[in-house]
Amino acid sequence: MEPSSDAPPSQTTPTATVEPVAQAVPIATPTNAEVPPLPPKGRDNVCNNRKKYIAWDHFEKVDIGEGHFKAVCNYCQKTYLADKKTLKGQQTLAFEPKMDGEEGFQLVQTAFTVEASRKALAKMVIIDELPFKFVEGYGFQRYATILQPKLRIRDIPSHQSMAKDVVGIYGVEREKLRVALKGRRVCLTTDTWTSIQNLCYMSLTSHFIDDDWKLHKRILNFCQVEDHKGETIGRKIEMFLREWGINGIFTLIVDNANSNGATIKFLENVTKDWEGTVLEHEFLHMRCCAHILNLIVGDGMREIDASIAKVREAVRWNSTYLMLETAQKFEKVFIRMDFEDDSYSSYFTNKENSGGMGSPSGIDFQNCRTFVGFLKLFYNAMKKFSGSLYVTTNTFFDEMFVIQENISHLSKS
């Protein structure tokens, strides 16, 4: 029987990392068998045995002659150069959202740099509200260096450097906002409150429409104030507006506190001659719809205040609706805790002995369950009124009409 022409080679085939030996060990074969020649030495043979570059899973390679190639994207059909120098580069292909509001993604070349990674790290600290010392944690540093081997431990900033980077980003973004607000009318919202340390705070938020008719919300300032007097708040707002270079106020939204009337009057007087003033501030004052609803709900809650107070004491939740809506589902648990959990029962026993309220009973939960349906009307309206990325003024009449109709229906029950 004649030997097959597919007989095994007489020498070991070289790999991409090992040069072929000068003299191979002979293999016993019939004298008349053909032995395939050795693959030629050289760089081309080494490259052919290398693992296929992962980017080619997403492209079709097309030979355009004279040793040049092009790559056609399998998704968008765009064409890219694919010469040898391009293939050997250190850049990575990535998909990024298209710019200027276009839908879809575009393929771009990205390259790792320490500067870009450090800026991204600072933004992560800001967005996720992480402590600056987070960057010095062993777990994070190990994860970062494994995720990107080109990143060295010494390239990761200290918490002091991270704090400087965050302040730097704040400065850049502040300047961008100053430019965006230049010569533009803004709608302002201000709020004041007192902390448990008896310190007074104030926030000032702006809404404005850019040249592309997109609505933006930006917090201009958050600061401590001496008191909640109308003139004090008014002077603070005037100072902030001058710092930002804002010369046109369209509206100012405040809650229904008496002191805010004085704030409005002060700002009307000091900004009446500003360039962007509309109708001498005749419609400057806007009352907060959400605060009006809160006042209505507050009056309604007085009817079953005792039952709500007992549930709140057991749950400790700020939002009344969310508290009652969640707590009612666990009525049996709270009732059982009264005689199963010694700490729970002793807490309310001590409250009763000192003149306070006892633990919530079945009747209290029944009252609260009835009241949840009433509160849901206001909660849904409040969510719409509190939107910050869409116009809310036009929704006021519709929501109040829905509330009125439902209250009229409930009053007959």
C-alpha positions as CSV (number, residue, x, y, z in Angstrom):
1,M,0.0,0.0,0.0
2,E,1.4,3.3,-1.0
3,P,1.8,5.9,1.8
4,S,-0.4,8.9,1.7
5,S,0.9,12.2,0.5
6,D,-0.5,13.7,3.7
7,A,2.2,12.2,5.8
8,P,3.3,14.2,8.9
9,P,6.2,16.6,8.3
10,S,9.7,15.5,9.1
11,Q,10.4,18.6,11.1
12,T,8.8,20.6,13.9
13,T,6.8,23.6,12.6
14,P,8.2,26.9,14.2
15,T,5.9,29.0,16.3
16,A,5.6,32.8,16.6
17,T,8.0,32.9,19.5
18,V,10.5,30.1,18.7
19,E,12.9,30.2,15.7
20,P,13.1,26.8,13.9
21,V,16.1,24.7,14.9
22,A,19.0,24.4,12.6
23,Q,18.8,20.6,12.3
24,A,15.6,18.7,13.0
25,V,15.4,15.1,14.3
26,P,14.7,12.8,11.3
27,I,11.6,10.7,11.3
28,A,11.6,7.2,9.9
29,T,9.6,7.2,6.7
30,P,9.5,5.2,3.5
31,T,12.1,6.3,1.0
32,N,9.5,7.1,-1.6
33,A,7.3,9.3,0.7
34,E,7.1,12.9,-0.1
35,V,8.1,15.2,2.8
36,P,6.5,18.6,2.8
37,P,9.1,21.4,2.7
38,L,9.7,23.5,5.9
39,P,7.8,26.8,6.1
40,P,10.0,29.7,5.1
41,K,11.8,31.6,7.8
42,G,11.0,35.2,8.3
43,R,8.7,37.8,9.9
44,D,5.7,37.0,7.6
45,N,5.5,33.5,8.9
46,V,5.6,34.6,12.5
47,C,2.8,37.1,11.9
48,N,0.6,34.5,10.2
49,N,0.7,32.3,13.3
50,R,-0.3,35.1,15.7
51,K,-3.7,35.2,17.2
52,K,-6.3,37.0,15.2
53,Y,-6.8,40.6,16.4
54,I,-10.2,40.8,18.2
55,A,-11.3,43.9,16.3
56,W,-11.7,41.8,13.1
57,D,-14.7,40.1,14.7
58,H,-16.6,43.3,13.9
59,F,-15.0,44.1,10.5
60,E,-14.6,42.6,7.0
61,K,-11.1,42.8,5.7
62,V,-10.9,43.9,2.0
63,D,-7.6,43.7,0.0
64,I,-7.3,46.9,-2.1
65,G,-4.0,45.9,-3.7
66,E,-0.3,46.7,-3.2
67,G,-0.3,45.3,0.3
68,H,-2.9,47.7,1.5
69,F,-6.2,46.7,3.2
70,K,-9.4,48.4,4.3
71,A,-11.9,47.4,7.0
72,V,-15.6,47.6,6.5
73,C,-17.7,47.8,9.7
74,N,-20.3,45.0,10.0
75,Y,-22.8,47.4,11.7
76,C,-22.6,50.8,10.0
77,Q,-20.8,49.8,6.8
78,K,-18.3,52.6,7.2
79,T,-14.8,52.1,5.8
80,Y,-11.5,52.5,7.7
81,L,-7.9,52.1,6.7
82,A,-6.4,48.9,7.9
83,D,-2.7,49.0,7.0
84,K,-0.1,47.2,9.0
85,K,0.8,50.3,11.0
86,T,-2.8,50.8,11.9
87,L,-3.2,47.2,13.1
88,K,-0.1,47.4,15.3
89,G,-1.2,50.6,17.0
90,Q,-2.1,50.8,20.7
91,Q,-5.5,52.4,20.2
92,T,-8.7,50.6,21.0
93,L,-12.0,50.7,19.1
94,A,-15.0,51.7,21.1
95,F,-18.7,52.6,20.4
96,E,-19.8,56.0,21.7
97,P,-23.2,57.8,21.3
98,K,-23.4,60.2,18.4
99,M,-23.1,63.9,19.0
100,D,-25.6,66.7,18.3
101,G,-28.6,64.8,19.3
102,E,-28.3,62.1,16.6
103,E,-29.5,58.6,17.5
104,G,-27.2,55.6,17.4
105,F,-23.5,55.0,18.0
106,Q,-20.3,55.7,16.2
107,L,-17.1,53.8,16.2
108,V,-14.1,55.8,17.5
109,Q,-10.5,55.1,18.3
110,T,-9.6,55.5,22.0
111,A,-6.2,55.4,23.7
112,F,-5.5,55.1,27.4
113,T,-3.9,58.1,29.1
114,V,-3.3,58.7,32.8
115,E,-4.7,62.2,32.6
116,A,-8.0,61.0,31.1
117,S,-8.3,58.2,33.7
118,R,-7.7,60.7,36.5
119,K,-10.3,63.1,35.3
120,A,-12.8,60.2,35.0
121,L,-12.0,59.1,38.5
122,A,-12.7,62.7,39.9
123,K,-16.0,62.7,38.1
124,M,-16.9,59.3,39.6
125,V,-16.1,60.7,43.1
126,I,-18.4,63.7,42.4
127,I,-21.3,61.7,40.8
128,D,-21.3,58.8,43.3
129,E,-20.6,61.2,46.3
130,L,-17.6,59.1,47.4
131,P,-15.1,60.2,50.1
132,F,-11.7,61.4,48.7
133,K,-10.0,58.6,50.7
134,F,-11.7,56.1,48.5
135,V,-8.9,56.3,45.9
136,E,-6.4,55.2,48.5
137,G,-8.2,51.9,49.3
138,Y,-6.2,48.8,48.5
139,G,-9.3,47.1,46.9
140,F,-9.9,50.0,44.5
141,Q,-6.2,50.3,43.5
142,R,-6.0,46.6,42.8
143,Y,-9.1,46.6,40.8
144,A,-8.0,49.6,38.8
145,T,-4.6,48.2,37.9
146,I,-6.1,44.8,36.9
147,L,-8.8,46.6,34.8
148,Q,-6.1,48.7,33.0
149,P,-2.6,47.1,33.3
150,K,-1.0,50.3,31.9
151,L,-2.1,52.1,35.0
152,R,0.5,51.9,37.8
153,I,-0.2,52.3,41.5
154,R,1.8,55.6,41.6
155,D,-0.5,57.0,38.8
156,I,-3.5,56.8,41.2
157,P,-3.8,60.2,43.0
158,S,-3.9,60.6,46.8
159,H,-7.0,61.9,48.5
160,Q,-5.4,65.4,48.6
161,S,-4.8,65.3,44.9
162,M,-8.3,64.0,44.3
163,A,-9.7,66.9,46.3
164,K,-7.8,69.4,44.1
165,D,-9.0,67.6,40.9
166,V,-12.7,67.9,42.1
167,V,-12.2,71.6,42.9
168,G,-10.7,72.0,39.4
169,I,-13.7,70.4,37.7
170,Y,-16.0,72.6,39.8
171,G,-14.1,75.7,38.6
172,V,-14.3,74.6,34.9
173,E,-18.0,73.8,35.2
174,R,-18.8,77.0,37.0
175,E,-17.1,79.0,34.2
176,K,-19.1,77.1,31.6
177,L,-22.3,77.9,33.4
178,R,-21.4,81.6,33.7
179,V,-20.9,81.7,29.9
180,A,-24.3,79.9,29.4
181,L,-26.1,82.3,31.6
182,K,-24.7,85.5,30.1
183,G,-27.4,87.7,28.7
184,R,-30.1,85.1,29.5
185,R,-33.3,85.5,31.5
186,V,-33.7,82.9,34.3
187,C,-36.4,81.5,36.5
188,L,-35.3,81.3,40.1
189,T,-36.4,79.0,42.9
190,T,-35.2,79.6,46.5
191,D,-35.8,77.7,49.7
192,T,-34.7,78.2,53.3
193,W,-34.7,75.9,56.3
194,T,-33.2,75.4,59.7
195,S,-31.1,72.4,60.6
196,I,-31.2,70.5,63.9
197,Q,-28.1,72.5,64.9
198,N,-30.3,75.6,64.6
199,L,-28.4,76.9,61.6
200,C,-30.2,78.6,58.8
201,Y,-29.5,77.6,55.2
202,M,-30.6,78.8,51.7
203,S,-30.5,77.3,48.2
204,L,-30.9,79.1,44.9
205,T,-31.8,77.2,41.8
206,S,-32.1,78.4,38.2
207,H,-34.1,77.2,35.2
208,F,-33.3,78.5,31.8
209,I,-33.7,77.7,28.1
210,D,-30.6,77.6,25.9
211,D,-30.3,78.5,22.2
212,D,-31.5,75.1,21.2
213,W,-34.7,75.5,23.2
214,K,-33.6,72.9,25.8
215,L,-34.6,73.4,29.4
216,H,-31.8,73.3,32.0
217,K,-31.7,73.2,35.8
218,R,-28.7,74.4,37.7
219,I,-28.1,75.0,41.5
220,L,-26.4,78.4,41.6
221,N,-25.7,78.6,45.3
222,F,-26.1,76.7,48.6
223,C,-25.1,78.7,51.7
224,Q,-25.6,79.5,55.3
225,V,-27.6,82.6,56.1
226,E,-27.9,84.7,59.3
227,D,-31.7,84.4,59.5
228,H,-34.9,83.8,57.5
229,K,-35.9,87.5,57.3
230,G,-37.1,88.7,53.9
231,E,-34.5,91.4,53.4
232,T,-31.7,89.0,54.4
233,I,-32.7,86.5,51.8
234,G,-33.2,89.2,49.2
235,R,-29.7,90.6,49.7
236,K,-28.2,87.2,49.4
237,I,-30.0,86.5,46.1
238,E,-29.0,89.9,44.7
239,M,-25.3,89.2,45.6
240,F,-25.4,85.8,44.0
241,L,-27.0,87.2,40.8
242,R,-24.3,89.8,40.5
243,E,-21.6,87.2,41.0
244,W,-23.0,85.1,38.2
245,G,-23.5,88.1,35.9
246,I,-27.2,87.5,35.6
247,N,-29.1,90.7,34.7
248,G,-32.6,89.3,33.9
249,I,-35.0,87.5,36.3
250,F,-38.1,86.2,34.7
251,T,-39.8,84.7,37.8
252,L,-38.9,83.9,41.4
253,I,-40.7,80.9,43.0
254,V,-41.0,80.8,46.8
255,D,-43.2,79.1,49.3
256,N,-46.0,80.9,51.1
257,A,-44.1,82.1,54.2
258,N,-44.8,85.7,55.2
259,S,-41.1,86.6,55.1
260,N,-40.9,85.8,51.4
261,G,-43.2,88.7,50.6
262,A,-40.5,91.0,51.9
263,T,-37.9,89.1,49.7
264,I,-40.0,89.7,46.6
265,K,-40.4,93.4,47.4
266,F,-36.7,93.9,48.0
267,L,-35.8,92.2,44.7
268,E,-38.4,94.2,42.8
269,N,-36.9,97.4,43.9
270,V,-33.2,96.6,43.4
271,T,-33.5,94.9,40.0
272,K,-36.3,96.9,38.4
273,D,-33.8,98.8,36.2
274,W,-31.9,95.7,35.1
275,E,-31.6,95.0,31.4
276,G,-33.6,91.8,31.4
277,T,-36.5,93.0,33.6
278,V,-40.0,92.1,32.1
279,L,-43.0,94.4,32.7
280,E,-41.3,96.0,35.8
281,H,-41.5,92.6,37.6
282,E,-45.3,92.7,37.6
283,F,-45.3,88.9,37.4
284,L,-42.1,88.2,39.3
285,H,-43.7,86.5,42.3
286,M,-44.6,82.8,41.7
287,R,-46.1,80.8,44.5
288,C,-44.9,77.2,44.9
289,C,-47.7,74.8,43.9
290,A,-46.1,72.0,45.9
291,H,-46.1,74.0,49.1
292,I,-49.8,74.9,48.6
293,L,-50.6,71.2,48.4
294,N,-48.6,70.6,51.5
295,L,-50.7,73.1,53.4
296,I,-53.9,71.4,52.2
297,V,-52.6,68.0,53.3
298,G,-51.4,69.4,56.6
299,D,-55.0,70.6,57.4
300,G,-56.4,67.2,56.4
301,M,-54.0,65.2,58.5
302,R,-55.2,66.9,61.7
303,E,-58.4,64.8,61.5
304,I,-56.4,61.6,62.2
305,D,-53.2,63.1,63.5
306,A,-53.0,60.7,66.5
307,S,-53.1,57.6,64.3
308,I,-50.5,58.9,61.9
309,A,-48.2,60.0,64.8
310,K,-48.3,56.5,66.2
311,V,-47.3,54.9,62.9
312,R,-44.6,57.5,62.3
313,E,-43.1,56.9,65.8
314,A,-42.9,53.2,64.9
315,V,-41.5,53.7,61.4
316,R,-39.6,57.0,61.6
317,W,-40.1,58.1,58.0
318,N,-40.3,61.7,56.7
319,S,-42.7,61.3,53.7
320,T,-46.2,60.7,55.2
321,Y,-47.7,59.1,52.1
322,L,-44.7,56.7,51.4
323,M,-44.6,55.9,55.1
324,L,-48.3,54.9,55.4
325,E,-48.4,53.2,52.0
326,T,-45.5,51.0,53.1
327,A,-46.4,50.5,56.8
328,Q,-50.0,49.3,56.1
329,K,-48.6,46.2,54.4
330,F,-47.0,45.2,57.6
331,E,-49.8,45.8,60.0
332,K,-49.8,42.2,61.4
333,V,-46.0,42.5,61.9
334,F,-46.4,45.6,64.0
335,I,-49.3,44.2,66.0
336,R,-47.3,41.1,66.8
337,M,-44.2,43.0,67.7
338,D,-46.2,44.6,70.5
339,F,-46.2,41.3,72.5
340,E,-43.2,39.5,70.8
341,D,-40.5,42.2,70.9
342,D,-39.6,43.3,74.4
343,S,-37.6,46.3,73.2
344,Y,-40.5,47.5,71.0
345,S,-43.2,47.1,73.7
346,S,-41.0,48.7,76.4
347,Y,-40.2,51.7,74.2
348,F,-43.9,52.5,73.8
349,T,-44.7,51.7,77.4
350,N,-42.2,54.3,78.5
351,K,-43.6,56.8,76.0
352,E,-47.1,56.3,77.5
353,N,-45.9,56.6,81.1
354,S,-44.3,59.9,80.2
355,G,-47.5,61.3,78.6
356,G,-46.7,60.2,75.0
357,M,-48.5,57.9,72.6
358,G,-48.6,54.2,72.7
359,S,-47.9,51.7,69.9
360,P,-50.1,51.7,66.8
361,S,-53.2,49.5,67.0
362,G,-55.4,47.9,64.4
363,I,-57.7,50.9,64.5
364,D,-54.8,53.2,63.8
365,F,-53.8,51.2,60.8
366,Q,-57.3,51.2,59.6
367,N,-57.5,55.0,59.8
368,C,-54.2,55.3,58.0
369,R,-55.2,52.9,55.3
370,T,-58.3,55.0,54.6
371,F,-56.2,58.2,54.5
372,V,-53.6,56.7,52.0
373,G,-56.1,57.0,49.2
374,F,-56.6,60.6,50.0
375,L,-52.8,61.3,50.2
376,K,-52.1,59.5,46.9
377,L,-53.9,62.2,44.9
378,F,-51.6,64.8,46.3
379,Y,-48.5,62.6,46.0
380,N,-49.1,62.1,42.3
381,A,-49.6,65.8,41.7
382,M,-46.6,66.7,43.8
383,K,-44.4,64.5,41.7
384,K,-45.5,66.3,38.5
385,F,-45.1,69.7,40.1
386,S,-41.6,68.9,41.3
387,G,-40.3,68.0,37.9
388,S,-37.1,69.9,37.0
389,L,-36.5,68.9,33.3
390,Y,-39.8,69.8,31.9
391,V,-42.3,72.7,32.2
392,T,-44.7,72.3,35.1
393,T,-46.8,75.6,35.1
394,N,-49.2,74.3,32.5
395,T,-50.0,71.2,34.6
396,F,-51.3,73.1,37.6
397,F,-54.9,73.6,36.5
398,D,-55.3,70.0,35.3
399,E,-53.9,68.4,38.5
400,M,-55.9,70.7,40.8
401,F,-59.1,69.8,38.9
402,V,-58.4,66.1,39.3
403,I,-57.8,66.5,43.0
404,Q,-61.1,68.5,43.4
405,E,-63.1,65.9,41.5
406,N,-61.7,63.1,43.6
407,I,-62.2,64.9,46.9
408,S,-65.8,65.6,45.9
409,H,-66.3,61.9,45.2
410,L,-64.6,60.8,48.4
411,S,-66.7,63.3,50.5
412,K,-69.8,61.4,49.6
413,S,-68.4,58.1,50.7
